[in-house]
Amino acid sequence: MSYKAPLGSTTDFGNVKIGTGLSVTNGVISASTGLLNYGFVTDNTTQTNPVASAINLVTFNTLGPANGVSIVGGTQITVVTAGTYTKLFTVTVSKTSGGTGDVSIWLRLNGVDVVGSRQDLELTNTLALIFASGNFTLNIPAGGNIQLCWSSADTTVTLTTLPAAVAPIRPTGNSAKITLTRIS
């Protein structure tokens, strides 16, 4: 299917009515406000598991590109505008003891565990590093916050930052990062 006319303009509705926060130039629709809430948060420290089977809140010490998203108290990623957000996290996990152990990672919304958000990783023997990633979409109210939690019965499990390396030269790597984007 193809169109011989623009989908919308500021004077003719066509197939798309251009409203608040949207503009059209030569048939291309652009958003200028509203859905542009996003945030990229990271932590560049190694996070330990000092107490077996306790709940650890992932800490974040750097706010990267962001609009309407902030870090509060080092663990809460807070949004200004209510909406549906998608969250992508990555962590670098390390285990320095033998045997088999698990690590659980899950999400909290306003201090309450989010049903269905848990992921478990089985860590076997001494594991130098494993990269874990996950995605979740949820509604967050205005002023609401999310937190990333983790737990392991093995106190040698850490969220590990990667040092800069040489031969070839490589940059550092964060122990944890989250990208939060408002999608509606």
N, C-alpha and C positions, 0 to 999 in steps of 0.2 A: 504494500500500500504506500502511496506517495501523495504529498500535498503540493498543489501548485501555488497555494497562497500561504502567507504566514499563519501560524496557529493562533496568534493573538496580536493585538496592538492596543494602544491606549485609546483609540477611537472606535475600533470594531472588535466585538467579542470573539468572532471566529469560533474556534473550539475551546479556547481558554480565555476566561475573563481575568484581566490583569487588575489586581487589587492592591491593598496596602502592603508595603514591603517588597513588592515585585515590580520589575520594570521589563520592558521589551525594547530591544534595539535590533533592527533588521531581522525580526522573527526569532531572536534568541531571548529566552526568558531568564532573568537573573533575580536572585533574592538579595535584598540589602539588609533586612532585619528579621527578627523572629527566630528562625531555625539556626541561627548562627551562634548558638551556645555550644561551646566545646572547651575541653581542657586536656592538657597533657601533663601528667604529674609523674615524678620519678624519685627514686632514692638511691644515693651513691654510697651507702654504707652497708656492711654485712650485718644482717639481722639474725640474732641467735635465738635458740629455743631453750631458755634457762630452766624451765620446769616441764618435765615429761607430761604430756597429755593436757597441758594448759592451753587456753586460747591466746594466741598472739595476734595483735593488730599490726598489720603492715604499716610501717611509717613511711612518710614521703617528705622529702626536704627540698624539693625543687619544683616550682610551677613553671612549665614551659609555655608555649603559645596557649593562650586561654582567652575566653570571652564569656563572662557570666559564670565561671567556675573558679573555685578557690580551695586552698588547703586550710583547714581549721584544726588546731591542736595537734598537727603532725600526722593525724590518722584519718580525719574526716575530709572527704572530697564533697564540697558543698556547692549547690547550684542556686542561682538567683531566680531563674524562671522555671515554673512548673512545665512538665512535658514528658514525653517518652524519650528515653535516652538509651543508647547502646554503649556498653562498656566492654573494652577489650583490655585484658591484663596480660602481662608476661612477668614471670619470676625466674630467677636462676637458682636452682636448688642444689645443695651439696650435702653429702653424708660422709663422715670420716670414720665410721666404725663398721665392723663386719656384721654379718647377719642380714636379715630382712626386716625392713621397717616401712611404715606408710607415712605419708604426709597428706593431710586434708587441707583444701583451700576452698573458701566459700565467701559469700557476699552478705553484708548487712545493709539494711536500709533503715535509717533513723534508729540505729541501735538494735534492730530486730533481725535475726537470721532470715535470709530469703530462701524459702522452700524451693528445692530443685536446683540450687546454685552450687552445690558441693561437687568438687572433683577430688578424687583420690589418686595418688601416685604410689606405686609399690617401688621401693628403693632396695636394691639387692647389693649386699656386700659394701665395700668401700666404693662409693660413687663419687668420682671427681666432680662432675657437674651434669645437670640435666636442665633443660629449658622447658618450662611449662607455660602454656597459654590457654586462655579461655575467653569466651564471649557471653554476655548476658544482656538482654533488653528488658527494661523495666520502667514503670512510671515513677517519677520523682516529683514530690510537691515543691512549690516555691520555698526556698530556704532549707530544703531537705538535704540529707547527706548519705553517702555510701561509704562503707569501710570494707577493706579486704582482710579476711581473717585466715589464719593457718594454725595447724596443730600437728604435733607428732609425739609419739611415745618415746622416740629416740632423741636424746638431747644433743646428739652430734649433728643433727640436721640443721642447716642454716639456709637463709636466703643470702646468696653470696654476690658481692660486687666483683667485677673482673678488673684486674689491674691493666694498665697499658702494657703492651708487649712489643718486642722487637723481633726482627728477622722472620717475616717482614713486620714493619711497624704497624701496630693496630691500636685503636683507641680503647679507653676504658669501657666497661659495660655496667649498667645499673643492676642492682639486686632486684628491683621491682619497678614496674611502670604501668600506668593506666592511661588509656585514651578514652575520654568520655565525650560523646557527641549527642546532641539533641536531634532527634529525627522527626518529631512531630509535637 
